[in-house]
Amino acid sequence: MSKPKVLVTRRVPQECLDLLKKHFELEHYDKGTAIPRKRLLKSVKDKDGLLCLLTDRIDSELLAAGPGLKAVSTFSVGYDHIDVPACKARGVSVTNTPGVLTESTADFTWALLMAAARRVVEGDAYMRGGRYKGWDPLMLLGTDVFGQTLGIIGFGRIGQAVAKRAGGFSMRVLYYDTRRAAPEAETALNAKFVPLDELLRESDYVSVHTVLDEGTRHLLDDRAFGLMKRSACLINAARGPIVDEKALVRALKSDRIRGAGLDVYEWEPKMAPGLASCKNAVLAPHLASATLETRRKMGMMAASGLVDALICGARSPYAVDEQPA
Ligand code: DGY
């Protein structure tokens, strides 16, 4: 019997490919850049499954181009690039990689927070630029982290993992979400549920961990930056469009807020005009889950989602509509 046909849209860890090869006939766009849209639409034509990335738009056009598609698995926990209702309407299963990147993403959020707070990147440039002439009491002053207030927007798996780490810094933790967490979680993480505006007014660090949807697009805009403390930093390792990036550039340039640590961008991979010249922003190229261990696990999970759907004929535990909101 012939194997189901699967398209893999990017280079992925070898273990993931090995698992896929066992079960499927593969077409692999083995590159470090996104598959061109035209090529994607052409290649999906005769496929049963698709292993895609957050850089591939999975919409009605793509589903029409791949009438035989039965399963789409994304190598990411976020699936805002996939039109899930359209997939559902065509009986196409959608799986993602929940859980395995929680801790590495929370770690990286802290890397951004610490780097922004303590001006690590500016210090690095200072040294490399030969500008350091000896210890100076007023050189590159940052802001304290220990004992400060951390405001977390989006208190799911990753938001809670970020809160857990805040305990080590004796921080006060506030959070906002559309749904309040269980009382046990609040107690364990010493986190207080507050309205968004209160969180913005009170926090020294505001960290974004919500999903991107129509309710969260531009949640952080001019108005929000106007509410934040002038000494506060914004951290975003969730999705770029949650922040109005042009408004953020205005806030950073006018010292309306003190700094930012960003891993994601509104028009990724592009940045808003002026952002690159904001010295008070630490900028990373979407690295939060980028550890060897995590990317391997994500690859295996993404591949397993396709095996579940196309070989076992079973509902995958990684199906997006099986997961708690
Ligand atoms: C995701 O998985 O959604 C991240 O943005 C990339 O790890």
Boltz pocket constraint, residues with backbone or C-beta under 6 A from the ligand:
constraints:
  - pocket:
      binder: B
      contacts: [[A, 54], [A, 75], [A, 76], [A, 77], [A, 78], [A, 79], [A, 101], [A, 237], [A, 238], [A, 286], [A, 288], [A, 289]]
      max_distance: 6.0
